[in-house]
Amino acid sequence: MTVYLDANATEILRDGAMAAMLDAVRLTGNPSSVHGPGREARRLLEAARETIGRFWNAGPEQVVFTSGGTEANALAIHAFGEGRRLLIGATEHDAVRMASPDHEVLPVLSDGSLCLQALETALQRGGPALVCAMAANNETGILHPIETVRMLCTRYGALLHVDAVQLAGRHVEGEARLTVEGLTSLAISGHKAGGIKGAGALVLGAEGHVAPMLRGGGQERGRRGGTQALPAIASMAAAFELAAAQDWAPIAALRDRVDEAALSCGAIITGGGDRPRLPNTTSLILHGVSAQTQLMMLDLAGYAVSTGSACSSGKVTASHVLQAMGLDDDAACAIRVSLPWNATESQIDGFILAYRDMAGRLGKKAA
Amino acid sequence: MRILVAMSGGVDSSVVAATLKQEGHEVIGATLQLYDHGQAVSKPGACCAGRDILDARAVADRLDIPHYVIDAEERFRSSVMASFADSYARGETPVPCVACNQGVKFTDLLSMARDLGCEAMATGHYVRRVEGEGRAELHRPADLSRDQSWFLFATTQDQLDYLRFPLGDMPNKEAVRQKAQEFGLAIAAKPDSQDICFVPSGTYASVVEKLRPETNGAGEIVDETGRVLGQHEGIARYTVGQSKRLGDIHTKDGRRQIVKRIDATTRRIIVGPKESAGRIEFALRDMNWLIEPLLEGVRCHVQIRAREVSREAWVYPLADGAKVVLDEPAMPAPGQACVLYQGSRVLGGGFILS
């Protein structure tokens, strides 16, 4: 039986999110239809919209449903990037980087956090700008200082879009809850919080029109055409409610145990582990041992972890995130361990044994 | 046992994976990504292009075995493509498949297989591995029309001991395709790969010229006295022993002309009449032996091109290689492999020196 430690790729489905999905699947109506079944579907859709909005201190009219995080990010850049300089963090997800081929890159520090000085310098150069910064990095779990980024953007009159796909639903000890206030928009995805795949949302800082990428039937108040994926949306709303109610401290404690064990085997925590990080995520470098080999060994031992960046063919390449943090050869030697919301102690005990065994066999060879 | 199968996405290695799985082994599939498919021209049938990786993955899914794509682009570029171009720039005719088997496949992938705790690694090559006295022997396969032993001469004894070639005893390709069909593999009818995998549609000269621009450019075709007979468009387009691309010079005074030598420094192609061109004796470098080290000459058959009959010869060990003395003259091309056989068994081989 495989132990799943790749929650940042997709979370394990939460029971309540499954139940919400099933309820929605049973409905026939299209939320845009004017008859009874349509109304019934719309009621569910709007309830989900309210739940999601509340989560970010936003009204329902500020929530635009999309097919997922990638589309939400692309929609933000499409709508708000037009006619503006695009300033994009070096460790952003490809969903952001690839949506804007002509962007300026904002460097990060070696601890993985956005370089605020570079951001301010870039903003001082003037001209209307859209800044894109992720709340938490998908590969390392490291948080960007979004509050400071927000203040800087406000000071220089720049728009700020936050990719909150990995942070959404997870609580970081000692950090204030992220809201959409003061932001231009933020992107979220349902399946990263324990919902099913197929829904996400762009949450707007203020009600307003957003130039759509898909015009279609004018759904989502003309901001995103196409019939809404109601089961996925209902499941996303339920997942966020459950995630918000979760105590993340036990997960963080398990993650810390993974870190300790890895350190004792000679591994390095990417970014040093001192910056605030997602409670469930760690990125471990085993010097001189390719991430590919580590991933294969752990997979064959029954543990599903990942390297931050696998292309669609499955080929593992050096991570752009780690390279941006100043790592050279080690950028191809890191694996990401991301605990699901329901990780157990015995699973982590088993993983630590498997990791020790791997590091013992391969780490020595490389040293 | 746990065994890693190098899967190219073609029929042969797919059947190997399926057969081993059927025999009850714990099979792990691995496919090497050797070069950026997007950059090379799409060429179905060539090894490990994007399409092939997807095919390998589909086969692995069908067989329900784990499958991994290994990024070997950088290593392939430096160890295979660069030396391929360097060799042409020296006026040689290289065999990149030997370098690839030797390095990327049988060194890197094989060591990964060991790391993963595999007891063996299998490939879809058509050669036979025979358990000899103590150590494994490399032999030509049952189907001589598919023989790949010439390309595998550089396999070391340690590698050979670890490797398995389940297709060596297959009577012919049709039988392999038949098995693929029986296993329900979608690639059963996929065309064979051809030529050099990273060279789109046989235009290897343009690949060489891109990597080593100095090989690009015209030069003179001369006879053995230095008399200029014509012009050529790049030395990488010529191979010693051939008369391709000689144009009008192909025949002179009623005698067929062939390339006798390629002088990379002056960019000259030296031609001469075919019947006078042969050599009896030539030297080999980078010898690999699959027998106990020789102390004296050995009587054997040597094969000096991929597709050619083998010739009777004596081979003598030298400190840094070997000397070949043929019974009848032939036209060995520098950079090509010379592989030594006794019966079907590969004794070893080396690369032909200029």
Interface residues (C-beta under 8 A of the other chain):
Chain A: Q292 T293 L295 M296 M297 D299 L300 S313 G314 K315 V316 T317 R361 L362 K365
Chain B: I28 Q33 G50 I53 L54 R57 P66 H67 Y68 V69 I70 D71 M112 D115 L116 G117
